[in-house]
Amino acid sequence: MKKSLLMLIASFTLLSYSPVKAETVTKNDLELRDDLIFIMLYPSIQQELKKQYGEIKQNMCGKIIKIKQLPIGSYSFNVTVQVTTFEDAHSPPNDLVTITFSNEKTIEWQAIDFKKRRLKPNEITKCMHPL
């Protein structure tokens, strides 16, 4: 009787394991991490947009593109973010802006690279993961 009960519990435990659940939690954790990093960098993003455009630019669809540790094991990073700028009520012209920030030389985040590309009307899509 004890053996049968033990086998039943072991079988139930093995069958109830779901790797999909673990993957979903991990994906959610990564999205939360990226959202937190983006929000922490947002004042620097706004400052760099103002510097490059000469005025504060409204933006949407912010996301983290890449995180690189410099050197591995340190607390220095390069973080690349991407936003889409817009005018008025989400109207064109729209630019796809990519900014790389680094905290390698100072404790403050500094923009080390800025790229912008004008989007064609057919390239503008809805945000995949809105903030």
VOMARVO-247780 format. One record per residue (C-alpha): x, y, z. Coordinates in Angstrom, 1 decimal, always signed. Layout:
N
(site (X; Y; Z)),
...
END
This chain:
131
(site (+0.0; +0.0; +0.0)),
(site (+2.8; +2.4; +0.9)),
(site (+4.6; +1.5; -2.3)),
(site (+1.6; +2.2; -4.4)),
(site (+0.9; +5.5; -2.7)),
(site (+4.6; +6.5; -3.2)),
(site (+4.5; +5.6; -6.9)),
(site (+1.3; +7.5; -7.3)),
(site (+2.7; +10.7; -5.7)),
(site (+6.0; +10.4; -7.7)),
(site (+4.0; +9.9; -11.0)),
(site (+1.8; +12.9; -10.2)),
(site (+4.8; +15.1; -9.4)),
(site (+6.6; +14.2; -12.6)),
(site (+3.5; +14.6; -14.8)),
(site (+2.6; +18.0; -13.3)),
(site (+5.9; +19.6; -14.2)),
(site (+5.5; +22.2; -16.9)),
(site (+8.6; +23.7; -18.6)),
(site (+6.3; +26.3; -20.3)),
(site (+5.4; +27.8; -17.0)),
(site (+9.1; +28.3; -16.1)),
(site (+9.8; +29.9; -19.5)),
(site (+6.9; +32.3; -19.1)),
(site (+8.1; +33.4; -15.7)),
(site (+11.6; +33.9; -17.1)),
(site (+10.2; +35.9; -20.1)),
(site (+8.1; +38.0; -17.7)),
(site (+11.1; +38.6; -15.4)),
(site (+13.2; +39.8; -18.4)),
(site (+10.4; +42.2; -19.6)),
(site (+10.2; +43.6; -16.0)),
(site (+13.9; +44.0; -15.9)),
(site (+14.0; +45.8; -19.3)),
(site (+11.1; +48.1; -18.2)),
(site (+12.9; +49.0; -15.0)),
(site (+16.1; +49.8; -16.8)),
(site (+14.3; +51.8; -19.5)),
(site (+12.4; +53.9; -16.8)),
(site (+15.7; +54.5; -15.0)),
(site (+17.3; +55.7; -18.2)),
(site (+14.3; +57.8; -19.3)),
(site (+15.6; +61.2; -18.0)),
(site (+18.9; +60.5; -19.9)),
(site (+16.9; +59.5; -23.0)),
(site (+14.9; +62.8; -22.9)),
(site (+18.1; +64.8; -22.3)),
(site (+19.8; +63.3; -25.3)),
(site (+16.7; +63.7; -27.5)),
(site (+16.6; +67.4; -26.5)),
(site (+20.3; +67.8; -27.2)),
(site (+20.1; +66.1; -30.7)),
(site (+16.8; +67.7; -31.8)),
(site (+17.1; +71.1; -30.1)),
(site (+13.8; +70.5; -28.3)),
(site (+12.1; +67.8; -26.2)),
(site (+10.7; +65.1; -28.6)),
(site (+7.7; +63.0; -27.7)),
(site (+8.4; +59.3; -28.1)),
(site (+6.8; +55.9; -27.9)),
(site (+7.6; +52.2; -28.2)),
(site (+10.7; +52.4; -25.9)),
(site (+12.6; +49.3; -25.5)),
(site (+16.0; +47.9; -24.5)),
(site (+17.9; +46.5; -27.5)),
(site (+21.2; +45.4; -25.9)),
(site (+22.9; +45.2; -22.5)),
(site (+26.7; +44.7; -22.5)),
(site (+28.8; +44.4; -19.3)),
(site (+32.2; +46.2; -19.5)),
(site (+34.3; +44.2; -18.5)),
(site (+32.5; +41.1; -17.3)),
(site (+32.2; +41.0; -13.6)),
(site (+32.2; +44.8; -13.2)),
(site (+29.3; +47.2; -12.6)),
(site (+30.0; +49.1; -15.9)),
(site (+27.6; +48.6; -18.7)),
(site (+26.6; +49.8; -22.2)),
(site (+22.8; +49.8; -22.6)),
(site (+21.3; +50.4; -26.0)),
(site (+17.7; +51.7; -26.2)),
(site (+15.4; +52.4; -29.0)),
(site (+12.4; +54.8; -29.3)),
(site (+10.2; +56.1; -32.0)),
(site (+9.7; +59.9; -32.0)),
(site (+6.5; +61.6; -33.2)),
(site (+4.8; +65.0; -33.5)),
(site (+1.5; +66.1; -32.0)),
(site (-1.0; +63.2; -31.5)),
(site (+1.4; +60.5; -32.7)),
(site (+1.6; +62.0; -36.1)),
(site (+4.5; +61.9; -38.6)),
(site (+7.3; +62.7; -39.0)),
(site (+8.5; +59.6; -37.1)),
(site (+12.2; +58.8; -36.4)),
(site (+13.5; +55.5; -35.2)),
(site (+16.1; +56.6; -32.6)),
(site (+18.8; +54.3; -31.2)),
(site (+20.9; +55.6; -28.3)),
(site (+23.7; +53.7; -26.5)),
(site (+24.4; +54.8; -22.9)),
(site (+27.4; +53.9; -20.8)),
(site (+28.4; +54.2; -17.1)),
(site (+32.0; +53.1; -17.8)),
(site (+33.7; +56.4; -17.2)),
(site (+31.3; +58.1; -14.7)),
(site (+28.7; +57.0; -12.3)),
(site (+26.1; +58.9; -14.4)),
(site (+24.8; +57.5; -17.7)),
(site (+26.4; +59.2; -20.7)),
(site (+25.2; +58.8; -24.3)),
(site (+28.1; +57.4; -26.3)),
(site (+26.2; +56.8; -29.6)),
(site (+23.1; +58.3; -31.2)),
(site (+21.5; +57.2; -34.5)),
(site (+18.3; +58.3; -36.0)),
(site (+16.5; +57.2; -39.2)),
(site (+13.3; +58.7; -40.6)),
(site (+10.6; +56.1; -40.9)),
(site (+8.4; +55.7; -43.9)),
(site (+4.6; +55.6; -43.2)),
(site (+4.4; +51.9; -43.9)),
(site (+7.2; +51.2; -41.4)),
(site (+5.4; +52.6; -38.4)),
(site (+3.9; +49.9; -36.3)),
(site (+2.1; +49.6; -33.0)),
(site (+4.3; +49.1; -29.9)),
(site (+4.8; +45.4; -29.1)),
(site (+5.3; +46.0; -25.4)),
(site (+4.0; +49.4; -24.3)),
(site (+5.5; +51.0; -21.2)),
END
